[in-house]
Amino acid sequence: MTAPTTTAPDVAASTATYPAGTPVTGFTEQYLLSPAVNADPYGYLDALRDHDPVYWSAMHRAWLVTGHDHLVRCLRDPAVSADRVRPLMDAVPEGARDDAERAFGILSRWMVFNDPPEHRRLRQVFQDQFAARAINRYRGFVERATRAMADRRAAPGRVGDLVADIARPLPALVFARWLGVPQAQAPSFWYWNARVGDLVLGAAQEEREYRTSLQSLVNLEDYLADLVRQRRAEPKDDLISAVLAGGRVGTSVSEEEFVGMLTQMAFAGGETTSNLVANTLLALLSRPEQLAAVREDPAALVPAAVEETMRFDGPSKMSIRIAAGDLDLDGRAVRAGDRLFLVTAAANRDPGRFPHPGRFDVRRGDGGPLHLGFGFGAHFCVGAALARLVAVSAVDVLVRERPGLELVDEPLSWQPSLLNRALTALPVRY
């Protein structure tokens, strides 16, 4: 079957809802950015996976891959390419194209947009610094920063927004320290990152928004290039200095490639980890028996809760790939150039791989199938160890040292995004 190309309908075109875990006898496709699906995607994704784990969506002009085994196959298959900068470029309004050439040149140097062997060559530059043993050097700093931030922003009895108070600023602080960004320059640095996120995650829609995002990516690269020059002259205890000391920059990768990859590190770390912290605390606070278990054995069950959140309601819903060549996927004829939405949020709840997948269980334990929240294979998230360290520290301090922590009875809202699963706010009483 050759994939047809039709225009996606208006968001309001479909209004059917599928409660999570409820058997569905019929199936009606919905737009993934419709308000109902964006707010609670799992019932619909379960129905889609049960209906067809490799589904051609004329609505999204893409294959929606929702089965666990099917998604792993895609992540292993060299015919499924991560080189998807061109579709991002194609989405830019005509009036903003003049600003786009340099910005998309930067994106083309991101590891996540490269296939092996280029991906492997780029990734090896950072491999040692992202290993758990290297990341653990920052554990004391992360724990002190978490406690100081909680003491300052989360006073017992206070009502606040856990996203704004802790989940967003803590990863920003840690990642800036890790990269070597001076505190005085952090506001500009994180503003540029947020605008880059608008571009990469699809939040930019109007020409003005695209221009702002494209210029922010250029500004971010200029800033990091200058920071690299400073660290060459005067090394410090940070990622940039450590990688430069390894000797690969200028040999296995160019300095331009290195700076381009730093823009990816700057963008990716804060957003993903912020979502992971907030989603883990939401899962625990809305399940008193799970929260009680974690408080009884935090050393074992705080890390387990973070991992279970990655499976159950992780910070990323999907990744997008392009078919580099024709392939057969579960009997479907995927053609070169077709888009594939690899829906990890559905694969991580595949009942063929996970018993009782709709249940959040901090004692799910080791030895079972691994979640795909950090990816798989060559594209397994290089920053997973640091994201885990920050998330575990934040959750540990809050659940152990804030015994009165509870949700405030206010409706929750989620940022509209195909890719990310991000709360706009998490109202709590500390």
C-alpha positions as CSV (number, residue, x, y, z in Angstrom):
1,M,0.0,0.0,0.0
2,T,1.4,3.4,-1.0
3,A,0.8,6.0,1.7
4,P,-1.6,8.7,0.4
5,T,-1.2,12.3,1.2
6,T,-4.1,14.3,2.6
7,T,-4.4,17.3,4.7
8,A,-5.0,16.9,8.4
9,P,-8.4,18.0,9.5
10,D,-9.3,20.7,12.0
11,V,-8.6,19.7,15.6
12,A,-12.3,19.7,16.4
13,A,-13.1,17.2,13.6
14,S,-13.3,14.2,16.0
15,T,-14.8,14.2,19.5
16,A,-14.8,10.5,20.5
17,T,-13.1,9.7,23.7
18,Y,-11.6,6.4,25.0
19,P,-11.2,6.0,28.7
20,A,-7.9,4.3,29.5
21,G,-8.2,0.6,30.0
22,T,-11.7,0.4,28.5
23,P,-12.2,-2.2,25.7
24,V,-13.3,-0.4,22.5
25,T,-15.4,-2.3,20.0
26,G,-15.1,0.3,17.2
27,F,-12.3,2.6,16.3
28,T,-12.5,6.2,15.1
29,E,-9.3,8.0,14.4
30,Q,-8.7,11.2,16.2
31,Y,-6.3,14.1,15.8
32,L,-3.4,13.7,18.3
33,L,-3.5,17.4,19.1
34,S,-7.2,17.5,19.8
35,P,-7.7,18.8,23.4
36,A,-9.1,15.6,24.7
37,V,-6.3,13.4,23.4
38,N,-3.6,15.9,24.3
39,A,-4.9,16.0,27.9
40,D,-5.2,12.2,28.3
41,P,-3.8,10.3,25.3
42,Y,-3.7,6.8,26.8
43,G,-7.2,5.5,26.3
44,Y,-7.1,6.5,22.6
45,L,-3.6,5.2,22.1
46,D,-4.6,1.8,23.6
47,A,-7.5,1.7,21.2
48,L,-5.3,2.6,18.2
49,R,-2.7,0.0,19.2
50,D,-5.4,-2.7,19.6
51,H,-7.0,-1.7,16.3
52,D,-3.7,-1.7,14.3
53,P,-0.2,-1.3,15.8
54,V,1.1,-0.1,12.4
55,Y,-1.6,2.3,11.2
56,W,-1.5,4.6,8.2
57,S,-3.0,7.9,9.3
58,A,-4.2,10.0,6.4
59,M,-5.1,12.6,9.0
60,H,-1.4,13.0,10.1
61,R,0.1,11.9,6.8
62,A,2.2,9.4,8.7
63,W,2.5,5.8,9.9
64,L,1.5,5.6,13.6
65,V,3.6,2.8,15.2
66,T,2.2,1.9,18.6
67,G,3.2,-1.7,19.2
68,H,6.2,-2.3,21.4
69,D,7.9,-4.9,19.1
70,H,7.1,-2.9,16.0
71,L,8.6,0.2,17.5
72,V,11.8,-1.6,18.5
73,R,12.0,-3.0,15.0
74,C,11.9,0.6,13.7
75,L,14.6,1.8,16.0
76,R,16.8,-1.1,14.9
77,D,16.2,-0.8,11.1
78,P,18.6,1.3,9.1
79,A,15.8,2.0,6.6
80,V,14.1,4.0,9.3
81,S,16.1,7.3,9.4
82,A,16.5,10.0,12.0
83,D,17.5,12.5,9.4
84,R,14.4,14.6,9.5
85,V,15.6,18.2,9.4
86,R,14.1,18.7,5.9
87,P,10.5,18.3,7.2
88,L,11.1,20.9,9.9
89,M,12.5,23.2,7.2
90,D,9.4,22.6,5.0
91,A,7.2,23.7,7.9
92,V,8.8,27.2,8.1
93,P,6.6,29.9,6.5
94,E,7.9,31.4,3.3
95,G,8.5,34.8,4.9
96,A,10.9,33.3,7.5
97,R,13.0,31.2,5.1
98,D,15.7,33.8,4.8
99,D,16.5,33.3,8.5
100,A,16.4,29.5,8.3
101,E,19.5,28.4,6.4
102,R,22.1,28.8,9.3
103,A,19.6,27.6,11.9
104,F,18.9,24.4,10.1
105,G,22.6,23.9,9.4
106,I,22.9,23.8,13.2
107,L,20.1,21.3,13.6
108,S,21.7,19.1,11.0
109,R,24.7,18.7,13.4
110,W,22.4,17.4,16.3
111,M,23.0,13.7,17.0
112,V,19.3,13.0,17.1
113,F,19.0,14.1,13.4
114,N,21.8,11.8,12.2
115,D,22.0,8.1,11.4
116,P,24.9,5.7,11.9
117,P,27.8,5.9,11.3
118,E,27.6,9.7,11.7
119,H,25.5,9.4,14.8
120,R,28.1,7.1,16.4
121,R,31.0,9.4,15.5
122,L,29.2,12.4,17.0
123,R,28.0,10.6,20.1
124,Q,31.4,9.2,21.0
125,V,32.7,12.6,21.7
126,F,30.4,12.8,24.7
127,Q,30.2,9.2,25.7
128,D,32.6,9.2,28.7
129,Q,31.2,12.4,30.2
130,F,27.6,11.0,30.1
131,A,28.5,7.7,31.7
132,A,26.9,7.2,35.1
133,R,30.3,7.2,36.9
134,A,31.0,10.6,35.5
135,I,27.6,12.0,36.2
136,N,27.7,10.8,39.8
137,R,30.3,13.4,40.5
138,Y,27.5,15.9,40.4
139,R,25.3,14.0,42.9
140,G,26.2,16.2,45.9
141,F,25.7,19.4,43.9
142,V,22.3,18.2,42.7
143,E,21.1,17.2,46.1
144,R,22.3,20.5,47.7
145,A,20.6,22.5,44.9
146,T,17.4,20.5,45.3
147,R,17.2,21.1,49.0
148,A,18.1,24.8,48.7
149,M,15.4,25.3,46.1
150,A,12.8,23.4,48.1
151,D,13.6,25.4,51.2
152,R,13.3,28.7,49.3
153,R,10.2,27.9,47.2
154,A,8.4,25.1,48.9
155,A,7.8,26.2,52.5
156,P,5.6,23.7,54.4
157,G,1.9,24.7,54.2
158,R,2.5,27.0,51.2
159,V,0.3,26.6,48.1
160,G,2.3,26.8,44.9
161,D,3.0,25.5,41.4
162,L,5.4,22.6,41.6
163,V,6.4,23.0,37.9
164,A,7.4,26.7,38.3
165,D,8.8,26.2,41.8
166,I,10.9,23.1,41.3
167,A,10.4,21.0,38.2
168,R,11.4,23.6,35.7
169,P,14.1,25.7,37.5
170,L,16.0,22.8,39.1
171,P,17.0,21.0,35.8
172,A,17.8,24.5,34.3
173,L,20.2,25.2,37.2
174,V,21.9,21.8,37.1
175,F,22.3,21.7,33.3
176,A,23.7,25.2,33.2
177,R,26.2,24.3,35.9
178,W,27.1,21.1,34.1
179,L,27.6,22.9,30.8
180,G,29.6,25.7,32.5
181,V,27.1,28.6,31.9
182,P,27.8,31.4,34.4
183,Q,24.8,32.2,36.6
184,A,24.6,35.8,35.3
185,Q,24.1,34.6,31.7
186,A,21.6,31.9,32.5
187,P,18.4,33.9,31.8
188,S,19.4,34.6,28.2
189,F,20.6,31.1,27.8
190,W,17.3,29.5,28.9
191,Y,15.2,32.0,27.0
192,W,17.0,31.0,23.8
193,N,16.5,27.3,24.7
194,A,12.8,27.8,25.2
195,R,12.4,29.4,21.8
196,V,14.5,26.6,20.2
197,G,12.0,24.3,21.8
198,D,9.1,26.1,20.1
199,L,10.8,25.3,16.7
200,V,11.8,21.7,17.3
201,L,8.6,20.7,19.2
202,G,6.2,22.4,16.8
203,A,4.9,25.1,19.0
204,A,6.0,27.9,16.6
205,Q,3.1,28.5,14.2
206,E,3.2,32.1,13.0
207,E,6.0,33.7,10.9
208,R,7.0,36.0,13.8
209,E,7.3,32.9,16.1
210,Y,9.5,31.1,13.6
211,R,11.7,34.1,13.2
212,T,12.2,34.4,16.9
213,S,13.0,30.6,17.2
214,L,15.4,30.6,14.3
215,Q,17.3,33.6,15.6
216,S,17.4,32.1,19.1
217,L,19.1,29.0,17.8
218,V,21.7,31.2,16.1
219,N,22.2,33.2,19.3
220,L,22.6,30.0,21.3
221,E,25.2,28.7,18.9
222,D,27.1,32.0,19.0
223,Y,27.1,32.0,22.8
224,L,28.2,28.4,23.1
225,A,31.0,28.9,20.5
226,D,32.3,31.8,22.6
227,L,32.1,29.6,25.7
228,V,34.1,26.9,24.0
229,R,36.8,29.4,23.1
230,Q,36.9,30.6,26.8
231,R,37.3,27.0,28.0
232,R,40.1,26.3,25.6
233,A,42.0,29.2,27.1
234,E,40.9,28.6,30.7
235,P,39.5,25.1,31.5
236,K,37.0,24.7,34.4
237,D,35.1,21.8,36.0
238,D,32.4,21.4,33.4
239,L,31.3,19.4,30.4
240,I,32.9,21.6,27.8
241,S,36.3,21.6,29.5
242,A,36.2,17.8,30.0
243,V,35.3,17.1,26.4
244,L,38.0,19.4,25.1
245,A,40.5,17.7,27.3
246,G,39.6,14.4,25.7
247,G,41.2,15.5,22.5
248,R,38.4,14.4,20.1
249,V,37.3,18.0,19.2
250,G,39.4,18.9,16.1
251,T,40.1,15.3,15.3
252,S,37.1,13.0,15.2
253,V,34.7,16.0,15.1
254,S,35.1,19.6,14.0
255,E,34.7,22.4,16.5
256,E,31.6,23.5,14.5
257,E,30.1,20.0,15.0
258,F,30.9,20.1,18.7
259,V,29.2,23.5,19.2
260,G,26.2,22.3,17.2
261,M,25.9,19.3,19.5
262,L,26.1,21.5,22.5
263,T,23.1,23.4,21.3
264,Q,21.2,20.0,21.4
265,M,22.5,19.2,24.9
266,A,21.4,22.7,26.1
267,F,17.9,22.2,24.6
268,A,17.2,18.6,25.4
269,G,18.3,18.2,29.1
270,G,16.2,20.8,30.8
271,E,12.8,20.2,29.0
272,T,12.9,16.4,29.4
273,T,14.0,16.3,33.0
274,S,11.5,19.0,34.0
275,N,8.6,16.9,32.6
276,L,10.0,13.8,34.3
277,V,10.1,15.4,37.7
278,A,6.5,16.8,37.4
279,N,5.0,13.7,36.0
280,T,6.5,11.5,38.6
281,L,5.2,13.6,41.4
282,L,1.8,13.8,39.8
283,A,1.7,10.0,39.6
284,L,2.7,9.6,43.3
285,L,0.5,12.4,44.7
286,S,-2.6,11.0,42.9
287,R,-2.0,7.5,44.3
288,P,-1.6,7.7,48.1
289,E,-0.7,4.0,48.5
290,Q,2.1,4.3,46.0
291,L,3.4,7.5,47.7
292,A,3.3,5.7,51.1
293,A,5.3,2.8,49.7
294,V,7.9,5.2,48.4
295,R,8.2,7.1,51.7
296,E,8.7,3.8,53.5
297,D,11.6,2.7,51.3
298,P,12.9,5.8,49.4
299,A,16.3,4.4,48.6
300,A,14.8,1.6,46.5
301,L,11.5,3.0,45.5
302,V,12.2,6.7,44.5
303,P,14.4,5.5,41.6
304,A,11.8,2.8,40.8
305,A,9.0,5.5,40.7
306,V,11.1,7.6,38.3
307,E,11.5,4.5,36.0
308,E,7.9,3.6,36.3
309,T,6.9,7.2,35.3
310,M,9.1,6.9,32.2
311,R,7.0,3.9,31.2
312,F,3.6,5.0,32.4
313,D,3.5,8.7,31.7
314,G,6.9,9.7,30.4
315,P,8.2,13.2,29.4
316,S,8.1,12.3,25.7
317,K,5.1,10.8,23.8
318,M,6.8,9.9,20.5
319,S,9.7,10.5,18.1
320,I,9.5,11.1,14.4
321,R,11.4,9.2,11.7
322,I,11.5,9.1,7.9
323,A,11.7,5.9,5.8
324,A,15.0,6.1,4.0
325,G,14.0,3.2,1.8
326,D,11.0,0.9,1.2
327,L,10.4,-1.6,4.0
328,D,7.8,-4.1,5.1
329,L,6.5,-3.4,8.6
330,D,4.1,-6.1,9.9
331,G,2.8,-6.6,6.4
332,R,2.5,-2.9,5.7
333,A,4.4,-1.5,2.6
334,V,6.2,1.6,4.0
335,R,7.6,3.6,1.1
336,A,10.8,5.7,1.0
337,G,10.0,9.2,2.2
338,D,7.0,8.2,4.4
339,R,6.9,9.6,7.9
340,L,6.7,7.3,10.9
341,F,5.5,8.5,14.3
342,L,7.1,6.1,16.8
343,V,4.6,6.4,19.7
344,T,6.6,5.3,22.8
345,A,3.7,6.4,25.0
346,A,1.6,3.6,23.4
347,A,4.4,1.0,23.2
348,N,5.2,1.5,26.9
349,R,1.7,0.4,27.7
350,D,1.6,-2.6,25.3
351,P,-0.1,-5.4,27.2
352,G,1.9,-7.9,25.2
353,R,5.0,-6.7,26.9
354,F,3.9,-5.2,30.3
355,P,1.4,-6.9,32.7
356,H,-1.4,-4.5,33.8
357,P,0.2,-1.7,31.7
358,G,-2.4,0.9,32.8
359,R,-1.4,0.5,36.5
360,F,1.3,2.7,38.0
361,D,3.3,0.4,40.2
362,V,6.5,1.4,41.9
363,R,7.2,-2.3,42.7
364,R,6.9,-3.4,39.1
365,G,10.5,-4.4,39.5
366,D,13.6,-5.3,37.5
367,G,13.9,-8.2,35.1
368,G,10.8,-7.4,33.0
369,P,10.7,-5.7,29.5
370,L,12.5,-2.4,29.5
371,H,10.5,0.8,28.8
372,L,11.3,2.8,25.7
373,G,11.1,6.2,27.4
374,F,14.8,6.9,26.8
375,G,14.8,5.4,23.4
376,F,16.5,2.2,22.3
377,G,19.7,1.0,20.6
378,A,21.9,3.6,18.8
379,H,19.6,6.4,19.8
380,F,19.2,5.6,23.5
381,C,19.3,9.0,25.2
382,V,22.9,9.9,25.9
383,G,21.8,12.1,28.8
384,A,19.7,9.4,30.6
385,A,22.0,9.2,33.6
386,L,21.9,12.9,34.3
387,A,18.1,13.1,33.8
388,R,17.7,10.2,36.3
389,L,20.0,11.8,38.8
390,V,18.2,15.1,38.8
391,A,14.7,13.5,38.8
392,V,15.5,11.1,41.6
393,S,17.1,13.9,43.8
394,A,14.0,16.2,43.3
395,V,11.5,13.5,44.0
396,D,13.4,12.1,47.0
397,V,13.7,15.5,48.7
398,L,10.1,16.4,48.2
399,V,8.5,13.1,49.2
400,R,10.7,12.6,52.3
401,E,11.1,16.2,53.6
402,R,7.6,17.5,52.7
403,P,5.2,15.0,54.5
404,G,2.3,17.4,53.9
405,L,2.8,17.6,50.1
406,E,-0.5,17.1,48.4
407,L,-2.3,18.0,45.2
408,V,-4.6,21.1,45.2
409,D,-8.0,20.3,43.7
410,E,-7.6,22.3,40.5
411,P,-7.9,21.1,36.9
412,L,-4.6,20.2,35.2
413,S,-3.6,21.3,31.7
414,W,-1.0,20.0,29.4
415,Q,1.1,21.8,26.8
416,P,-0.2,21.1,23.3
417,S,2.6,19.0,21.7
418,L,2.8,15.9,19.5
419,L,6.2,15.0,21.0
420,N,6.2,16.1,24.7
421,R,4.1,15.3,27.7
422,A,4.4,18.4,29.7
423,L,2.2,19.9,32.4
424,T,1.7,23.7,32.2
425,A,1.4,23.7,36.0
426,L,1.1,21.3,39.0
427,P,-0.8,23.1,41.9
428,V,0.2,21.6,45.2
429,R,0.3,22.3,48.9
430,Y,3.7,21.8,50.3
